[in-house]
């Protein structure tokens, strides 16, 4: 009996060691969190044939790459609200760009950076980590109160030629600000990388890492890059890198859906920029130019991220630092005749996620599990052995970090305005829009096993699948004011 007890205790001890992250007992890991704006899964490491992303591809060989990561809301501020809360939207404001600013009083003290700060970490936010670059609100973006107060020891943007946070977020070369509705949606200035904002972000991040290397306090350092967010503006040499062009869309992938759908008129793209009478839906050369400009912006951003990762290694911080690379959502480049995000389709909600931690098992292996942005809060808390808040909606990704073959633990949920919501499983995507005036909800069902481009709505022919997915969708409460009319008929 005594031998059995000893064996059982030993087995439990070994299992615990295998199933939990371990670091040196005398140190706590730092966290470098790199946020990228509007980056779809267009990385070489994710199979994009036209991509020129050598820095992130090299990083992927040392990290866990999640090929099926989905954000909660397909717009910048709301996606970041879900990130820092670790929760699905629970209020209507949580699906808008001002979700952090308008609701932070209720949850800032329980946010992810607050957890680190309360446990002895120095917390820093450079660039765009919330919706407002530098974390300052106000009419002119920078003169108002903090967007997420009380959680950062420092939140800032670098000094540079762009005079306001709004100007740097939509920065053209050498300090030129966007003129809404007039400025072009792309630019290729023949100048150095420092002509555009992300090089300034990288330089400031490098400077900060050198300062952090000289102090003993553990830190959480968020670095937010702006590209490839509109305008697709980058130095000419990065455009030249893509002179061969970008893979063409198949006609069926570019077609506007004919069924009741979440299609929209690309308001950000068409309303905030001037196109000199050109339309990518009717002008194939313009569409090619824009896709090339997006790819150039991705390559430019990739180079700046690489500078930061190199500095992390050269300062000696790499061995005790967890690195996360995350994008707040994707971007449709003509898929479904949409140029933008703001929809619940695959390319709007799917974005890159890479995580590296000291001692990572099987680095370079890709996980195909369905994972969500809300999973990052519990993941980082577990990796750093911090107490986990009880109200989080995500699950730690430690199982997939330990073994990339561990399957999905839950589907991915997405939300959009007007009560639209979606559920993504390994095979299916269900999109539901509430019916108007008591009518039945409008339902879209896509089967990625047979239809990777979302060209067919399978809802009518798959009623049992719709019912099953609808039940799983309804397990997550809607934000209060989005509750459909109680007597609306069930779908489909």
N, C-alpha and C positions, 0 to 999 in steps of 0.2 A: 504494500500500500504506500509506503514511504517513497519507493522508487517511482511509482506512478505519479505521486504528487510532485516530486522533483522534476520528472519529465514534463508534466503538464505546465508547471511554472516556467520551465526553460523554454518550452514551445511558445507560450504566451509572450515571453520577453522577446524572443526572436521575431515573432510575428509583428509585434509592436514596432520593433526596430525597422522591419522591412516596410511596414505600412505607414510610417510617418517620416517626414523629412528630417534629416539630421545635419547639424552644422557644428563647428567648433564650440565647445562649451563656454569659452571665454569671450566669444564675440556674437553679436547679432548681425544678421545680413542686412546690408543696405538694399535699397530698391531704386533702380533707375527705370522710370516709366516714360516711354516715348509714345506720344500721341501724334497721329498723322491725320490730316483733314481730307475727307472725301476719297480715300484710297480704296478702290475695289481690288479684287484678287488678281491684279495685274502685276505679278512678280514672276520672275523666271522660276523661282523655287516652287511656285504654285502652278506651273505648266503654261504660263502665257508665253507663246512662242516669240512674240515681238518684243517682249520686255527686255530692257537693259538695266538690270538692278543688281549689279555684282556685289554691292555691300550688304544688302539685306539677304541675298542668296547665300553669301558666305556666312552671315550670322545664323541663317537657318540650319546650316550644317552643324552648329554647336548648340542648337536649341530644340524645343519641341514646336513644330509648326502645326497649327490647327487649320486644316483646309476647309472646315465647315463651321466657322465662327459666324454668329449672327448677332446683330445689334438689336436693341429693343424698339427704337424709334428711328426712322430714316431722316433725321435732321440733326444738325450739330449740337445745339444746346440741350435738346431732350435726350439724345443718346448719352451725353456726358452727365446729365442728371441721373440717369439710370446707373451709370458707372459708379459715381461717387456715393449714391444712396445704396447701391447693391440691391435694388428693388425694381419690380415692374412699376409702371405708372399707376398711381392710386388717386390722383387728382387730375382734372382736365389740364391744368397748367403744365403737368409733367410731360405732355406731348408737344409742347411748344418750345421755341428757342429761349424763352425767358423763364423756363421752368425752375432753374436753379435760383435765379434772382428773386422770383416771386414766392418761392416756398421754402427757402433755406432756413428760415427761422424755426421751422418745425423739425429739422433733421440735421443741420450742420454739425451739431455736437456729436452725432452718431455716424458721421460720414467716414469714408475710408481714410482720408488724410487726418481727420480728427483722431481716429483710433491710433494711428502711428504717433501723432504728437502727444497724445495722452499717455503713451507708453515709452516716452523718452526719446523719440526720434525727432530730428530736425526736419522740418517739412518745407520744401521749396517748389514753387511753380513758375516756370519760365515759359513765356509764349502763350499758346492757346491750350489751356487745360480745362477751362470752363467755356462758356460761349464767348465771353468778352476777353480778348487777349490781355494778358496782365491781370485779369480778374477784376477790373474796374468798370463800373457801369456809368450811367449818366447819358445825357443827350449826345454829347460828343465822345462817348466811350473813353473814359479815363478820368473824368472829373467827378464822378459820383462815388457812392459807397462801394465797398467790396462786394463782389458777386457771391462769394462763399466765405463769409467772415469767420475769423477765429480759428481757422484750421491750418493756415500757412504761416510759417515764420517769415517768409518773404514770397510775394507774388509780383511779377514784373515782366516787362518787355525790354529788350535792349535799346539803348540810345542809338538813333540812326536817323536817316533822312526823312522817314515817314513820320509825320507830325502827330498823328493820333493812332490809337489802337485800331480804329476802323480802317484807317489808311493802310496800316501795315498788314492787316488781314487780307485786303484786296489789293496788295501792293503791285504797282507797275515799277519799271526800272527807275532807280535813283531817286526815290522819294515821291514819285507821281502817285496821286491818289485816284481812285475810281470816280468818274463822273457818272452817276447812276443813269442808266438808259442811253448813255452815249459812248462810253469807253468800249473798245472791242473786247471780246471774250478771250483773246489770246494775244501774246506778244513774244517776240524773239529778239531781244536787244543784244547787239553785238558788243558784249562787255564781259567783265569778270563775274564770277559767282556772287560777289558782294553787291552786284547791281540789284539783287532781289533779297527779300527779307530772310529766307531760310538760312542763308550763309551767316547772317548776323545772329540768328538763334543759335547756330552751331558754335560760333565763336564764343558767345556768352556762356553756353553750356560747358565748353572746354575750360574756360576761365574758372567757372564755378567748381568743376570737378577737381581742379588743382587746389582750390581752397579747401574743399571737403577732405582731400587726401591728407591735409595737415592737421586735422582735428579728430579726436577720438570718438565723438558722438555719432551713433548710427544715424542714417538719413534716408528720407524718402524724397527723391528729386524727380519732379515731373517736367518733361521737356516737350513742348507742343509745337510741331511744325505746321506750316500753313499750306504748303503744296501737297497734292495737286488741286486744291480747291480753286474754283473760278476766281479770277481769270487764269487761264492756262498760260502763265507767263513764266518764262525761264530764259537764261542766256542762250544765244543762238547756237552755241556749240552742242547743246543738248538737243535742240531741234535737228541739227545736222546728223546727230547720232542715229536719228530715226528717218533718214532720207529715204530708206527703202519702203517706208510706210508701215501701216498697221493692218493686221488681219481684217479683211472685209467681213461685214455682217451678212449672214444669209438673208435673202429677202423675207423669208417667213419670220425670222427673228426681229427684223426691223419694222414689220407691219404693225399698224395700230390695231389693237384687239377689236373684234367686231361684237363680242359678247358684252353684257353689262360688266364693267370692269372698273379698276382703280386708275385708269388712264387719266393723265392731266396734261395741260398745255405747256409744261416746262416754263412756268412763270419766272423762276429765278434766272434762268438762262436767257429767256426772251425779253423780260422786263427790265433787268438790271444792266443789260449790255446792249450796245449798238451793233447791228449786223450789216449795215450798208445795203440793205435790201436782199441779203442772201439768207437762205433757209436750208439747213442741212437735210431736211426731209425731201427737198426737191432739187437740191444741188449736190450731187455726189462728190464733186471736188471739194466743196466746203466741208462736207462731212469728213472726208479724208484728212483735210487740214486740221480740223478740230481734234480728231482722234490722235493725230500725230502730235499736236500741241499738248494734249493730255499726257501722252507717253513721255514727251520731253520733260514735262513738269515732274512726273514720277521719277525719271532718271536724275534730275537735278536734286530732288529731295533725297533720293537714295544716297547720293554722294555726301550730302550734309549729315545724314544719319551715320554714315560710315566714319566721318571725322569724329563724331562724338564717341562712337564705340572704340575707335582707335585710342582716343584720349583716356577712356576708362581703363584700357589695358596698360597704357604707358604710365599712368599714375599709380599702378599697383593695386587698383581697387577691384579689378575684375574678379579675383578669386573669392571675394566675399560679397558679391553684389548680385542680386536677382535683377534680371533685365526683362522688361515686358515691352513689346512693340505691338501697338494696337491702333486700329483706325476706327473712327466714330461711325462710319457707314460706307457704303459703296457709292456707285454713280452709274447711271445708265447712259451709255454713249450711243443712243439711237435705238437700243432695244425697246420694243413696244412703241416706237415712235416717241420716245421720251428722252430728253437731254437734261438729266438732273437726277435728284433722289426723290424724296417726298412721295413715295409709293411703297407698296408692300411686296413688290416683285423681288426676285432673287438678287439681282445685281444692285439693288438699292440697300438691301439688308445684310448682305454677305460682305465681310471685310477681313483683312489679314489679322491674325493673332499669332504671335510668337512669344514663347516664354523660355528663359534660360535661368537655371539656378545652380549654385555650386553642387557638384555631385550628381547632376542630372543623368539618369539612366538612358542608355541608347540615344545619345544626342544625334541630331540629324534625321531622326525618324519622324514621319508625319502621322498625326492622329486624324482620322476621318470622322471621329465622333462629333455629333451635333453638340455644340457648346454655345454659350451666350455671354454677352458682356457682363451680366449680373453675376456670372461665375467668378469674376476676377476678385471681387471683395473677399469672399471666403477663401479663395486660393492663396492670396497674399497674406491673409491673416494666419492661415495654417502654416505656410512656409516660414513665417517670422515668429511663430508661436505666440500670437497675440490672442486675447480673449475674443470669441466670436459673438457678435450681437445675435439675438434670437430671431429678429424679424426679417432676416435676409431671405431673398427668393432664390438665390443661386446655390449651386453645389460646388464644392472644391474640386479643382481639376487635378488634385494630387494623384488619383488613380491613373489618369492618362499621362501624367508626367512620369510616373513610375513604369508604366507599360503602355506604349502608344496603341496597342491593339484592344485596350479596354473599350467596349462599345458605349454608345450614348446612354446616359442615365435618364434623360427626359427630353421632350421636344423643345424647340425654340419658339418663344412667343414674341410677336411683334404687334405694335400699336401705331395707329395714325389717327388723324383728326376725323371728326364726325362719327366716332365709334367704330371705325375700321380696325380690324385685327386679323392676325394670321397665326397659323401654327405650322411649323416645319418639322417633319420627321425625317428619317433617313431616306424615305422614298417620296413622300407626299408634301405638298404645300396646300393648305386650305386658307383662302382669303374670304372674309365675310364683311359685308357692308350692311348695316341695319336697314330694313325696309322703311320706306317713308309712308306716313299716314296709315300705319297698321298693316302694310303689305309685307309679304315674306322677305326675309333677308336675301340679298344678292350674293351668290356664292360662286367662287372660282376654285377649281381643284386641278392641280398640276401634278403629273407623274414624271419624276425625273429619271425613272428607269427607262422610259420610252420616249420622253419628250423634254430633253435638256433645255430647250429654248423657250419653254412655256408657250407653245403655239396653239395648244388645244385645251379647252376647258372640259374636264372629264366629269363634272359634277352630276350631270343628268344620267350618265351611264354607270355611275358608281355611288348609288344612294347609300349603301351600307357603309362604305368608306367615309362618306360625308357625315353620316350620323355618328360614327365612331370618333372621328376627329373633332366634330362639333362638341361632343361630350368632354373631350380632353381640353378643348379650348375654353369651355364654360367653367372648367375647374379653377380658372384664374379669374377673379372678379374684375369687371371693367372699372375704370375710373368713374366716380359717382355719377356725373352728369351724362355719361355715355351709355347708361343702362337702356337697352331697347324697350319699346313699348311692351308691357306684359302680355297683351293679347295678340302679339304678332305671331303668325303661323310659323311652325318649325321649318327649317330648310331640309331638303332642297325644294 
